[in-house]
Amino acid sequence: MGTREEAGESGSAAGAMDAVADAARELLAGLATQIDDVAHLFAPGTAAGVVADGLAADLSGELAVLFAEVGELLARLIATFIAILEALVKVLRSDASDSPPAATTGFQQIAVAIGRDEA
């Protein structure tokens, strides 16, 4: 039985996978550290946190106004859509007698009897 070094290609592939896993761990640890640092900047009680709270209050007020306007626009669109649907239902349910008469063409129909004379 051989050791991992004696296995040749499969041993080096396993070593490469370990190196990739280590690099991924380091990358994720660095990313987590940076996120933690940014979170500390905006933590309540710090100068940046107070600024962030003020910005959040302003932003939430503007977002509330934006959502109210969007809601009003959606309500108008839905009301218009309902009115269109109601008009379509009214047209589809109307009787044929309610519809205007067919256009006349100026031609007159002639009845023609086709048959054999047996005389």
Order of alpha helices (4+ residues) and beta strands (2+ residues): alpha-alpha
